[in-house]
Amino acid sequence: MKHYLSILLFIFLSGNSFGQLSDKIVSKTDTTTCTIIAKNKKDGYHIYFTTGQSNIVNEVYPENAEFAYSENQMFISIKPPETDKKVWARCFFDGEYRLLQHKYVNYIATPENIYRLSPANEKTDEDGTTQRNRFIGEMIAILSNKVDYNFKQLQYNTKSLVRPLIQYHEINSLSFHDYNDYYPAKLSLGIFLGGGIESVHLNLQPDDDYYGRISPVVNKEFFQLGGLTANLTIPKLSNRLYFTGGFEFARHKASAIRKIETSGPLVYFADLQYSAFSIAFPLGAGFEVLKSNIAAIAIQTTLKPWIVLEPDAELKLETELNNVVQSKLLKANKNQDIDFFHHLGLKIYSPAVSKKLSVIVGYDYSLTPGTENINSVSHTKAISFTANYNF
């Protein structure tokens, strides 16, 4: 349990700290840590700040600073192409390309140039005609030879305009920060089917007078599973962290025949036939450690309350002495208590193929001691493979 909690805490802290910024104002000669208040007025953004314990509110002008950070907001001092006056522009995407906004007009900034994106349905100054969606052609001119994207689906808002920028940075493994506020949280539902190999354990005591010795019977068998999943992403917290839960149904079947070595003349053969169904309710979190257009990989960890349904265990013991074989049935305990498993999974999918399809390779091990009980069937660990589809 401690191992599970430590992994979950690490993933949560990694996602929670991803991209958090302190309030500060950066100029060419100084960096000031402060509390920032940003106001969007008719003539554009205005940045105010207080320092230390002071309640005095001061305004910082774009001519006197280069950057201002406020929680998850970033502001940059720029000169838009249509004017020579510096203004504060809000940065919605920071990377090799930047997406900026001033007076509700969007701009694409590179280290060399700033390109104005014409608002949808903007009228021209020459004849007063309306240019519909001219910004799409402007985005194509900037990015068409660098990213394969369907620009016709773009809308004139920052959450839409960042998508080709994100794709460009991901396929080129470039770092970036998306400052868009994506909420409410996103909930996706899915189904999965798969199977795996599990270890079934039995501590066999052939007879009460068998000198108190126990012979372990361990068998690896294929099992089938399927179920439903629910993934919750809170982009405001992190775009890579997600919480996951669901319902899992599995079918188990084991068949094991073991010869038990003894020092005496008797030879024992144990025949275990076991079948059962189980349900589980995994709950945990995942974190995408790699995310590009070609491939995405996430590590996830869950705690799985696990219940056995309709177990059927038949244990037959055969003894052989001087070529005479005798058989008898032993009582095999059928554990129906709630077990707890820890699941570690590796989720892999390709956004270029489909964001809805993924595969998960998982390893489960029991957190509940159950292998010490005499003649009781226990599930100890398993390796699984599932194909998943999210709606």
Secondary structure by P-SEA (a helix, b strand, c coil): caaaaaaaaaaaaaaaacccccccccccccccbbbbbbbbccccbbbbbccccccbbbbbccccccccccccbbbbbbbcccccbbbbbbbcccccbbbbbcccbbbbbcccbbbbbccccccccccccccccaaaaaaaaccccccccccccccccccccaaaaaaaaaaabbbbbbccccccbbbbbbcccccbbbbbbbbcccccccccbbbbbbbbbbbbbcbbbbbbbcccccccbbbbbbcccbbbbbbbbbbbbbcccbbbbbbbbbbbcbbbbbbbccccccccccbbbbbbbbbbbccccbbbbbbbbbbbcccbbbbbbcbbbbbccbbbbbbbbbbbbbcccccccccccbbbbbcccccccccbbbbccccbbbbbbcc
